[in-house]
Amino acid sequence: MSARLNLDEEARLYTTNAEREKYGLLATLFGIIVALEYLERAYVRDSVPASEYSPACTRLLSQYKTMLKLVSDDVPSIEQFMARYRMDHPAALHRIQVGVPATVEHSSEAGPETAKWVAETTQNFITFVDALKLRMRAKDQLHPILQELVTSYARFKGSKDWEGRSKMVGWLITLNGMKASEELTEEQARQLSFDIEHAYAEFFRSLSGKEGDS
């Protein structure tokens, strides 16, 4: 006679410690995406001020990147993970694809331009251009530098209207969609170099225009 099924007994997804660890990590990743979705929606509704949103979003994005490395064998892409578990979280997916908080993407908290910011942004432009000239092509080489550049660039009030901003955010999204060791093609690298040089020139034209108007 077969054993009677106990409907009150918790169903186990694992039979070994390794499997238990795997499902625990997947559950944590799931939770981070849900938390990011709620944070994005709260920010859009002005339920969370930018001063609280930015560090919270940055922390969640950092946790997401760490978790993704730990489950890379089971999660080929975040889109596939969300489809597998029927996650309808478009705001979280967009934030993950961009890789920086909305306050950086849209420059909602930009303050007055300062000489220090100009110097930092200029140095970030130079560092990134030099990286391309040194033939750095992998995501894990370029993404951190580009993210720092976009963050410093977004401090300026007028940056949301500059063409270079959307170009650089687009490249952030492209790099975010790649694996750490994956490299840009030579055609992509050439286009990226062109877009960064254009953004650099536009940045200084805009600053010169402000100085001329003052």
HELIX and SHEET records of a PDB file:
HELIX    1   1 ASN A   17  VAL A   44  1                                  28    
HELIX    2   2 ALA A   50  LEU A   70  1                                  21    
HELIX    3   3 ILE A   78  ARG A   84  1                                   7    
HELIX    4   4 PRO A   90  VAL A   98  1                                   9    
HELIX    5   5 ALA A  102  GLU A  105  1                                   4    
HELIX    6   6 ALA A  115  LYS A  133  1                                  19    
HELIX    7   7 LYS A  139  TYR A  153  1                                  15    
HELIX    8   8 LYS A  157  ASP A  161  5                                   5    
HELIX    9   9 GLU A  163  ASN A  176  1                                  14    
HELIX   10  10 GLU A  186  ASP A  213  1                                  28    
END                                                                             
